[in-house]
Amino acid sequence: MSSSIQKQKKTVKFTYWKRPYQNWSVEGWDQFYFDQPSSRNTFQSSRNSLNDELTALIDDYGPNSNEYKRLYLFQER
């Protein structure tokens, strides 16, 4: 198993992060989140979940990785 997938398993919705990092987006996250059967289907709950995911992932990726840079841009939004 690759190290990036091992890192992603620490998150709640790690299946979203299996996509190539170039395909990660806030809008894509919302769509993914709303498609989950256990989600509360509000933008606030989606963004709270995204924040939790980003916190877990940013701690795992090194600051020089492309994934880290993409995740950092998410936090700026």
C-alpha positions, -999 to 999 in steps of 0.1 A, spaced: 0 0 0 14 34 -9 23 58 19 -2 84 6 -31 59 9 -19 49 44 -19 86 54 -54 90 39 -68 62 60 -64 85 90 -92 107 76 -129 100 77 -136 102 40 -102 89 27 -118 76 -5 -121 112 -18 -84 117 -14 -75 86 -35 -82 108 -66 -53 125 -82 -46 157 -63 -51 177 -94 -88 167 -92 -93 179 -56 -116 209 -53 -140 224 -28 -168 219 -52 -157 183 -58 -156 178 -21 -191 191 -16 -205 168 -43 -186 138 -28 -198 147 7 -235 151 -3 -233 117 -21 -224 100 12 -254 82 28 -244 94 63 -239 131 55 -261 158 70 -264 174 35 -257 210 46 -229 232 33 -219 240 68 -215 203 77 -196 197 44 -172 225 51 -167 214 88 -159 179 76 -135 193 49 -117 213 75 -112 182 97 -100 163 67 -75 190 57 -61 192 92 -55 155 93 -39 154 58 -18 186 61 -1 171 92 9 141 72 22 155 39 55 173 37 55 210 28 73 203 -4 48 178 -18 22 187 -44 -5 173 -22 4 196 6 4 227 -16 -30 217 -30 -44 211 6 -30 244 18 -49 262 -10 -81 246 3 -75 261 37 -71 295 22 -107 293 9 
